[in-house]
Amino acid sequence: MVFRSIYHFTQAIEQGISTNLVAYLTAPENRDLGVVKAPRPQRQPPPLDLSPFPGSQVLTPRSSVMVKAMNRAEKAES
């Protein structure tokens, strides 16, 4: 983006608007040149998983895997 904006700076020099490249490119009225980027919002880090096997599904009595296994066992008994 800096290379493309040098053309605009040379035009500003010829018109007598500016003589300093950095000041010209960082001026608020020249934001449309896209040289200075807006800061991005910071992402929240994911919560820390302290389980012994991070990322694995824990089998609890209410988990869908456990319920399906219990249903299969009940069907097999009947």
N, C-alpha and C positions, 0 to 999 in steps of 0.2 A: 504494500500500500504506500510505502514511502516513495518508491520509485515513481509511481503514478502521480503522486502529489507534487513531485518536483516540477512538473509542467506548470501547475497552478502557482507555485512559488516563483517561477521565472516570469510568469505573467504579472504577478504582484510586484516584482522588482521593476519591470518595465513601466508599470503604472505609478511607481513610487510609493506603493502601499507599505512595503516591508523590505528590510534588508537582512534580517536574521531568520534563517531557516527554521531553527527549533522553535523560536517564538511564534513564527507564522503557523507552523503545523500544530502547535499545542494551544493556539488561541481558541476561545470558546466559539467564536463565529465561524471557525473552520472545522467544526466537528463532523460536518458532512464528508470530509475527505477520508475519515475512518482510520486515521493514524493512531490516535490515542483511544484505546479500547476501554469500555466501561468495566469496572470490577464486577466479577460474577459473585452471586451470593454463595456463602460457604455452605457446603453440604454437612448435614449432621452425620457423624460416624455411626455405623450400625452398633446396636447394643452388644456389649461384651457377653459372649456365651461361655460360661464357665463349666458347662457340663462335661463329663468325661469323654464323650464322643460328639464334639460339636458338629452340627449340621445333620445328624442322624435323627430319625423320628423315634421318639420315646413311646413305648407301648404302655399306655395307661388304660384303665378299664373303660374309659369313654372314647378312646381313639377309634377311628373308623376301621383300622386294620384289626384291632382286637374284637370289635363288635362283629365284623364279618367272620372272623375265626370262630367266635362263640356261636354264631348262627349256623355255620357249617357243622359244628360239633353237635348241636341240638338236632339238626336234620338227620345226621348220621345215626344218632341214638334212637330216633323214632322210626 
